[in-house]
Amino acid sequence: MKGFLKFLAIALVVIFVGFCFWTWASLNYVYSSGERAGYVQKLSKKGWICKTWEGELAMVSLPGTAPEIFLFTVPDDQVAEHINQSLGRRVTLTYEQHLGIPLSCFGETGYYVANVRLVE
């Protein structure tokens, strides 16, 4: 019985360390990055325990066509404040895409906005 408990404890530690490593790797490895331009329709802080900034960017390619919606997460409160100040104006969002993030505590999407600038 003692051997089984020792094995179980080691297995749990290995699983926990593996989970921590996977989370760290998925948050630090950038799969893709780029910019998207459009109008921010919505930006809200949401979540039960882990509050994250979640938003929608409406990208219009041609006047009169339906906009494509780009869902994004903003991890930085300062960047979220800049986005809030630019609501209703055309902006360019600089983002990084992270794949395989195991928890929604880090955001609902894999697209993390790092910067915003107004398009004049």
Beta strands, then each sheet from edge to edge (+ up, - down):
strand 1: 32-46
strand 2: 52-59
strand 3: 68-74
strand 4: 90-97
strand 5: 111-118
sheet 1: 3+ 2- 1+ 4- 5+
end
